[in-house]
Amino acid sequence: MEVFQNYTQIRAYSGTETLAYVTGQLSPPLPSISGFFVLNPNDSTSSDNDGTVLVGTGGRRWIRDDSIPVHANWFGGTWDGGVDVSAVAQTALNSGAKVVDFLNLPGRVNSSLFVPPGVEARNVNLVAGTPGMDVIRPNSGSTITGKIRGTGTGGDVVERGVNPATDGVTDVHLDLDISNLTVGVQIWPMGLPALPKRWRGNLRFSDLTGGGANSNGYGLLIAGGDDCRFVVSSVNTPRHCVYISNGSKGNSVQLTSSGSGGAPVQLAAYTVQGYVENNRIEAVISGMKATATASAYGANIVGKCRLNDLTLHVDDSAVAQGGVLFRANDANTVPYRNIVTLFHKGGYAGPGVVRSDSGYENRVRVYGEGVASAGTGTAVISVGVYSSIIPSGNYDCALRIEDYSWDAQGAAMRGVAALTSYAPVDIGEGVMRGHRNSTFPMVYLSGGGTVIGYTHRDSFRSASTAIAGGGAADFTRVYPKPFDNAAFSIVKVIAPSATPSTMPSYASTSDALTSNTVKVKNGDSLNSQNFAVVFVTEGY
């Protein structure tokens, strides 16, 4: 065996030994390029790659022993984070090795690195050297672990940590810390037919930049990918920690978010895009930052989204608009039949912890406590047509409230504000008992808003409903049975002029149990009446 200090010496060797050992370093004190090389007399075609294949005197090929993973620094370069190592890093990835270990050495890259199919780029520590670049681009079967840091340019410059090498990239595994980029990881078909599928891994985002007009300020963006599974933590993300869009299906994300702005979770698809459907999100969100946008909820579900299942824990986010927003883009681009379970603790700044804007048949379960900071009378659940969009099609309800428990902590807060006339709000069993410690009633009806729900004896005991001026609540739709002769006790006058003498004509002396009680029969309607009622059990 011959021993050499560097590659130059082994290339110049013309002796008879077939085993050589290189001891040296390319750039002390960086890790050594040392290793064993074996002469292969039958190889006359392999190219010298300055790391694992060396072509010496007489065209002899020295092949590095492959018993350990290839090290990226074997191929040269100055690995200090300040000098571009794109070319040597790409050479290492193209060396034919299944594992290329970057040894956590800081490497500045001015050009994107492409990870070949089935290759693992291990322990990367890459620094973007050019604003607006994609740092690393995997192919099918690639694995990438380590750290990626961007230039921090922000604004409208889209700068991504990970972006597919082509369309249809599948079975990628990521385990990365990503910072100072406008988009951490983007999974999409790049405008081509084949969808990416089955990406997996753990992602940790911090101090992402952006927030400009383009698609940036995001952590994980799945914009047309299926069956991906990620665990994500995100700190100080300006817009969305997780954004699923453009026909993505069957994805699952567990998110922990702290100090983010915008909506940490967004599901959205627009008119020309496919439905975002059957995705599962579990998110713990805390300390949301103040933002100028009216869509700063814990989660936004916008446009063509259906059959998605979200569980959200939102804490310490009083400056946020609320917990979840359902919003239509037009009459045919409407979120529907999604399921959200929301645990919300602390205040909120918008019109509702849950806001439904022209959605239909979405289902919510809401549990929490807190006080609205936007003014008295704000409802925990607000259902309306704020965008003046009436959804097309046939549907049973605008929103279904399957369960509800809220401690208003003594504030003037309504539980549910039904402000939309295109479909009723469905109040599930037990909901009426869940609004606690509030000086306002559980249900508020206005603008033609209606509710439907359960009518058995215990559901509505000591729960109240307010009908404001301009409302058109038809109680024959509200509680269709058993409703004949059910008694309602008036407990709060909404307008000073509304007194028992201004009640509906059917509240006659013969109907009333007392001067403050109204019997309502099937077929009666309480249109534009200004009073509140408490459900009691007489008459059942």
C-alpha atoms as one frame of an Amber mdcrd trajectory, in Angstrom:
protein
   0.000   0.000   0.000   1.205   3.473  -0.860   0.398   6.505   1.318  -0.167
   9.932  -0.227  -0.919  13.340   1.224  -3.303  14.494  -1.468  -5.036  13.685
  -4.749  -2.244  15.191  -6.858   0.263  12.655  -5.545  -1.935   9.635  -6.171
  -2.657  10.818  -9.719   1.074  11.089 -10.406   1.902   7.625  -9.012   3.086
   5.093 -11.647   4.221   2.250  -9.398   2.830  -1.254  -9.035   0.819  -0.902
  -5.822  -2.934  -1.245  -6.288  -4.005   0.062  -2.863  -3.413   3.654  -1.805
  -4.281   5.767   1.227  -4.730   9.560   1.137  -4.060  11.264   4.468  -4.378
  14.961   3.736  -6.835  17.844   3.971  -7.882  20.169   1.197  -8.358  23.180
   3.464  -7.261  22.709   7.081  -8.834  22.684   9.604 -11.806  21.295   7.657
 -12.527  17.562   7.903 -10.033  15.343   6.186 -10.301  13.996   2.650  -8.521
  10.871   3.847  -9.519   7.442   2.619  -8.512   4.288   0.771  -8.403   4.077
  -3.021  -8.204   0.893  -5.066  -6.774   0.700  -8.593  -9.276  -0.744 -11.060
  -7.377  -1.947 -14.147 -10.604  -2.825 -15.955 -12.018   0.723 -15.807 -11.058
   2.943 -18.688 -14.128   5.168 -18.898 -14.984   6.644 -15.486 -14.437  10.390
 -15.290 -12.296  12.029 -12.631 -14.692  13.705 -10.194 -12.060  14.939  -7.764
 -13.459  12.957  -4.872 -14.323   9.303  -5.446 -12.748   8.674  -8.844  -9.200
   9.852  -9.625  -7.654   9.391 -13.067  -3.898   9.057 -12.780  -0.827   8.393
 -14.890  -1.558   6.329 -17.966  -5.311   6.761 -17.515  -5.388   4.448 -14.514
  -8.578   4.775 -12.413  -8.316   4.931  -8.630 -11.700   4.268  -7.002 -12.387
   5.336  -3.427 -13.482   2.668  -0.928 -17.265   2.981  -0.479 -17.581   1.437
   2.979 -18.468   4.858   4.439 -20.820   7.554   3.050 -19.357   9.989   0.580
 -18.364  13.315   2.145 -19.246  16.422   0.153 -15.980  18.158   1.050 -13.959
  15.381  -0.604 -14.706  17.136  -3.891 -13.099  20.430  -2.943 -14.472  23.869
  -2.147 -14.185  26.224   0.796 -16.869  25.213   3.279 -17.153  28.326   5.424
 -20.551  29.652   4.293 -19.010  32.542   2.420 -17.664  30.954  -0.771 -19.888
  29.339  -3.402 -19.632  25.539  -3.303 -22.525  24.811  -5.694 -20.390  23.056
  -8.293 -18.492  20.754  -5.931 -21.636  19.964  -3.936 -23.460  18.987  -7.124
 -20.515  16.836  -8.165 -20.723  15.023  -4.835 -24.461  14.424  -5.303 -23.854
  13.120  -8.840 -21.028  10.786  -7.767 -23.270   7.726  -7.778 -23.231   7.341
  -3.998 -26.531   6.612  -2.262 -25.553   8.779   0.733 -23.671  12.083   0.548
 -22.795  13.463   3.989 -22.343  17.240   4.130 -21.044  16.942   7.734 -22.955
  20.111   8.786 -20.279  22.202   7.071 -21.678  25.629   6.118 -21.883  25.767
   2.354 -22.934  28.806   0.340 -24.783  27.871  -2.856 -25.409  30.375  -5.647
 -27.135  27.754  -7.808 -29.781  25.168  -6.936 -28.597  21.715  -5.882 -30.401
  18.765  -7.482 -30.571  15.567  -5.446 -30.703  12.546  -7.797 -33.426   9.897
  -7.405 -32.877   7.663  -4.396 -29.958   9.721  -3.019 -29.726  11.005   0.566
 -28.189  14.441   1.148 -27.310  14.082   4.814 -26.457  16.837   7.336 -26.668
  19.713   4.854 -25.957  23.210   6.161 -26.745  25.297   3.110 -26.822  29.086
   2.830 -28.612  30.644  -0.156 -26.234  32.938  -1.988 -28.629  34.404  -4.555
 -31.964  36.126  -3.789 -34.941  34.358  -5.351 -33.325  30.937  -5.759 -34.495
  27.427  -4.876 -31.785  26.054  -2.601 -32.231  22.291  -3.009 -34.419  20.279
  -5.387 -35.172  16.610  -4.715 -36.154  13.890  -7.156 -38.258  10.815  -6.367
 -36.915   8.818  -3.473 -34.568  11.573  -2.275 -33.853  12.242   1.399 -32.582
  15.587   2.726 -31.595  16.264   6.346 -29.951  19.249   8.020 -30.301  23.043
   7.768 -31.166  25.574   5.061 -30.878  29.332   5.485 -32.008  31.961   2.976
 -30.789  35.437   2.145 -33.607  37.078   4.099 -34.497  39.289   1.122 -38.259
  39.020   1.704 -40.854  41.198   0.027 -42.052  39.901  -3.336 -38.927  37.784
  -3.901 -39.902  34.094  -3.850 -36.983  32.190  -2.354 -37.599  28.531  -1.513
 -35.646  26.115   0.610 -36.976  22.962  -1.059 -38.732  22.756  -4.424 -39.248
  19.617  -6.578 -36.745  18.991  -9.344 -39.562  18.241 -11.795 -43.231  17.226
 -11.841 -44.434  13.972 -10.307 -41.731  13.754  -7.627 -42.734  11.096  -5.085
 -41.546   9.453  -1.867 -39.328  12.279  -0.601 -38.207  12.392   3.048 -37.212
  15.683   4.717 -35.832  16.431   8.180 -34.849  20.097   8.087 -34.394  23.344
   9.994 -35.288  26.188   7.618 -34.968  29.939   8.184 -34.795  33.326   6.414
 -36.623  32.175   3.287 -39.936  33.339   1.842 -41.126  29.746   1.316 -39.688
  26.895   3.352 -40.874  23.833   1.407 -43.068  23.910  -1.689 -44.648  20.704
  -3.018 -46.354  21.177  -6.388 -46.482  19.752  -9.926 -44.764  22.834 -11.418
 -47.617  23.364 -13.849 -47.216  19.873 -15.324 -49.662  16.928 -15.201 -48.007
  14.524 -12.744 -48.689  15.314  -9.074 -46.112  14.925  -6.307 -47.094  12.295
  -3.734 -46.014  10.744  -0.446 -43.606  13.375   0.846 -42.805  12.786   4.525
 -40.814  14.264   7.353 -40.187  16.789  10.102 -39.860  20.493   9.356 -38.796
  23.289  11.710 -39.309  26.829  10.401 -38.067  30.007  12.053 -37.944  33.674
  11.065 -39.264  33.199   7.555 -39.586  36.393   5.538 -41.921  37.639   2.837
 -45.492  38.767   3.011 -45.358  40.433  -0.398 -47.758  40.051  -3.303 -46.442
  36.684  -4.464 -46.839  33.287  -2.829 -44.430  33.863   0.000 -44.169  34.119
   3.742 -45.107  30.435   3.982 -43.613  27.468   5.781 -44.998  24.316   4.124
 -46.866  24.969   0.868 -48.603  21.950  -0.684 -50.007  23.349  -3.913 -51.170
  20.228  -5.714 -49.764  17.256  -3.819 -51.377  14.134  -2.387 -50.820  11.836
   0.599 -48.042  13.842   2.254 -47.337  13.510   6.002 -45.445  16.114   8.031
 -44.781  17.223  11.583 -44.140  20.977  11.490 -43.018  23.531  14.060 -42.963
  27.187  13.080 -41.802  30.321  14.904 -42.333  33.864  13.562 -43.808  32.916
  10.186 -45.287  36.060   8.561 -48.220  34.401   6.794 -49.077  30.695   6.691
 -47.106  27.999   8.494 -49.059  25.371   6.523 -50.823  26.230   3.256 -52.653
  23.484   1.324 -54.136  24.479  -2.031 -54.776  23.702  -5.685 -56.492  20.313
  -5.533 -54.316  18.741  -2.828 -55.851  15.611  -1.299 -55.279  13.229   1.574
 -52.456  15.136   3.286 -51.834  15.099   7.045 -49.956  17.747   9.052 -49.311
  18.179  12.757 -48.383  21.814  13.408 -47.039  23.728  16.389 -46.983  27.474
  15.703 -45.760  30.367  17.839 -45.632  34.073  17.058 -46.975  33.772  13.518
 -49.026  36.324  11.614 -51.738  35.899   9.027 -53.390  32.513   9.375 -50.985
  29.801  10.565 -53.173  27.280   8.687 -54.767  27.999   5.323 -56.687  25.690
   3.017 -57.711  27.407  -0.215 -58.623  26.646  -3.814 -59.978  29.000  -6.419
 -62.335  28.713  -9.388 -59.975  27.049 -11.892 -58.347  24.771  -9.308 -59.351
  21.350  -8.040 -60.948  20.802  -4.639 -58.756  20.711  -1.562 -60.259  17.698
   0.163 -59.791  14.942   2.725 -56.834  16.643   4.381 -56.214  16.288   8.120
 -54.653  19.112  10.182 -53.883  19.105  13.902 -52.513  22.453  15.073 -51.451
  24.075  18.336 -51.268  27.842  17.772 -50.102  30.416  20.309 -49.074  34.063
  20.381 -50.386  35.098  16.971 -49.098  38.535  15.999 -51.138  41.577  15.053
 -51.726  41.912  11.324 -53.556  44.312   9.044 -55.429  41.576   7.186 -59.005
  40.702   8.071 -58.196  37.029   7.464 -55.899  36.586  10.447 -57.626  33.579
  11.959 -55.985  30.502  13.382 -57.154  28.714  10.232 -58.676  29.988   6.986
 -60.759  27.602   4.875 -61.343  29.425   1.598 -63.060  28.551  -1.651 -63.184
  25.004  -3.017 -62.443  23.073   0.172 -64.493  20.080   1.254 -64.346  17.116
   3.612 -61.257  18.380   5.426 -60.840  17.680   9.154 -59.096  20.227  11.394
 -58.408  20.172  15.135 -57.150  23.538  16.382 -55.869  24.708  19.765 -55.572
  28.519  19.725 -54.136  30.206  22.838 -52.845  33.643  23.798 -53.810  35.216
  20.465 -56.047  38.146  21.453 -54.870  40.234  18.500 -56.009  37.583  16.023
 -59.406  37.805  14.352 -60.448  34.463  15.803 -60.030  30.726  15.562 -61.370
  29.716  12.139 -62.777  31.413   9.034 -64.902  29.786   6.318 -65.055  32.045
   3.244 -66.444  31.744  -0.284 -64.809  33.327  -3.328 -67.914  33.267  -5.489
 -71.246  31.436  -5.594 -69.632  28.267  -6.965 -66.362  28.419  -5.030 -67.587
  27.664  -1.537 -66.144  25.708   1.419 -68.530  22.956   2.469 -68.773  19.844
   4.631 -65.489  20.505   6.397 -65.155  19.563  10.082 -63.396  21.797  12.621
 -62.884  21.092  16.311 -61.685  24.287  17.979 -60.239  24.757  21.454 -59.790
  28.496  21.977 -58.449  30.223  25.071 -58.149  33.983  25.388 -59.581  36.991
  23.598 -60.068  37.688  19.911 -60.393  40.803  17.753 -62.797  39.824  14.968
 -66.548  39.301  14.585 -66.366  35.738  15.874 -64.086  33.010  17.133 -65.707
  31.082  14.287 -66.745  33.136  11.250 -68.675  31.567   8.408 -68.890  33.788
   5.345 -71.139  32.167   2.732 -70.103  28.570   3.439 -72.520  25.694   3.811
 -72.861  22.443   5.732 -69.543  22.885   7.513 -69.473  21.360  10.998 -67.865
  22.869  14.086 -67.296  21.934  17.696 -66.219  24.909  19.806 -64.786  24.841
  23.327 -63.151  27.742  25.095 -63.187  30.941  27.054 -62.409  34.574  26.443
 -63.730  38.038  25.734 -64.049  39.854  22.421 -61.863  42.944  22.137 -63.698
  44.383  19.127 -66.657  45.644  21.165 -69.599  44.333  23.120 -72.061  42.081
  21.384 -69.515  40.215  19.281 -70.592  36.610  18.877 -68.451  33.548  19.474
 -69.845  32.025  16.254 -70.863  34.463  13.518 -72.636  33.214  10.391 -73.337
  35.686   7.600 -72.819  36.848   4.039 -70.118  39.421   4.708 -68.875  39.120
   1.128 -72.439  39.389  -0.276 -72.072  35.950  -1.874 -75.046  33.586  -1.863
 -73.838  30.029  -2.546 -75.456  28.224  -5.449 -76.929  24.740  -5.085 -79.032
  22.992  -2.472 -77.934  22.584   1.135 -79.432  21.903   4.528 -77.676  24.591
   6.547 -75.105  27.361   6.455 -73.236  25.906   9.444 -73.822  22.983  11.782
 -72.748  23.509  15.392 -72.322  20.009  16.760 -71.091  20.985  20.218 -70.375
  24.207  22.069 -69.020  25.314  25.419 -67.905  28.893  26.024 -67.189  30.877
  29.189 -67.777  34.566  28.371 -66.268  35.592  31.698 -69.088  38.032  32.440
 -68.882  39.920  29.138 -71.715  40.915  26.790 -71.126  38.210  24.215 -73.591
  36.247  22.136 -72.965  32.601  21.468 -74.254  32.358  17.888 -75.155  35.214
  15.530 -77.237  33.884  12.621 -77.190  36.723  10.098 -77.701  34.895   6.828
 -80.995  34.223   5.074 -79.857  31.703   2.443 -79.740  28.785   4.906 -80.322
  28.225   8.633 -77.727  27.564  11.285 -78.119  24.071  12.718 -77.691  24.050
  16.487 -76.812  20.610  17.766 -77.985  18.860  20.894 -76.651  20.361  24.086
 -75.409  23.570  22.447 -77.968  25.805  24.150 -76.593  24.916  27.560 -73.009
  25.709  26.615 -73.028  29.530  26.680 -71.949  30.543  30.194 -71.280  33.705
  32.196 -72.539  36.120  29.555 -74.907  39.062  29.887 -76.146  38.404  26.332
 -78.183  35.416  25.091 -76.882  32.336  23.339 -78.503  32.935  19.922 -78.926
  36.212  18.045 -81.023  36.358  14.872 -81.017  39.253  12.398 -81.083  39.991
   8.699 -83.347  37.046   8.017 -81.168  34.645   9.949 -82.719  31.385  11.111
 -81.687  28.429  13.207 -82.795  24.832  13.334 -82.046  22.331  16.046 -83.082
  19.950  18.787 -86.254  20.423  20.805 -86.202  17.851  23.579 -86.900  18.951
  27.146 -83.344  19.412  28.455 -81.658  20.984  25.442 -82.962  24.511  25.903
 -83.537  24.874  29.611 -82.528  28.400  30.656 -81.018  29.281  27.294 -82.015
  32.417  25.451 -82.495  33.714  21.943 -82.520  37.340  20.786 -84.383  38.605
  17.729 -83.106  41.987  16.609 -84.810  44.573  14.436 -84.715  43.550  10.819
 -84.630  39.866  11.651 -86.944  37.436   9.955 -86.663  34.419  12.158 -89.369
  31.855  11.515 -89.594  29.614  14.556 -91.518  27.012  12.601 -88.133  26.294
  10.973 -86.280  26.647  14.212 -87.848  23.902  16.273 -90.398  22.142  14.129
 -91.424  19.577  16.742 -92.599  19.285  19.356 -93.399  22.998  19.275 -97.126
  23.497  19.700 -97.858  25.438  22.885 -94.227  25.562  23.976 -93.871  28.446
  26.407 -91.269  31.198  26.130 -90.494  33.615  28.937 -89.338  37.092  27.969
 -86.193  37.944  29.897 -84.506  40.823  28.081 -85.759  43.740  26.020 -83.365
  44.439  23.141 -84.789  47.880  22.262 -86.137  50.288  24.912 -89.428  50.615
  23.053 -90.047  46.887  22.996 -92.364  46.044  25.854 -94.864  43.246  26.392
 -97.528  45.452  24.795 -95.620  45.464  21.487 -95.356  41.703  21.256 -96.881
  39.817  18.301-100.661  39.812  18.118-100.872  36.123  18.876 -99.430  36.801
  22.338-102.879  37.569  23.631-104.042  37.392  27.209-105.617  34.028  26.545
-102.322  32.705  25.168-100.058  34.105  27.816 -99.331  32.261  31.031 -98.295
  35.603  32.512 -97.787  39.077  31.106 -94.183  38.119  30.388 -94.785  34.792
  28.680 -95.679  34.006  25.075 -97.062  30.758  23.710 -95.895  30.140  20.162
 -97.805  27.778  17.890 -96.651  26.075  14.735 -97.152  28.455  11.853 -96.474
  31.582  13.924 -93.477  33.656  12.985 -91.552  36.323  14.902 -90.503  38.707
  12.157 -88.651  41.894  13.153 -89.592  41.609  16.804 -87.281  43.178  19.350
 -87.100  40.913  22.357 -85.223  37.992  23.807 -86.662  34.723  25.068 -85.644
  31.909  27.361 -86.619  28.343  26.576 -88.511  26.646  29.378 -90.228  23.305
  29.643 -93.910  24.202  30.049 -96.185  23.002  27.309 -94.251  19.875  26.346
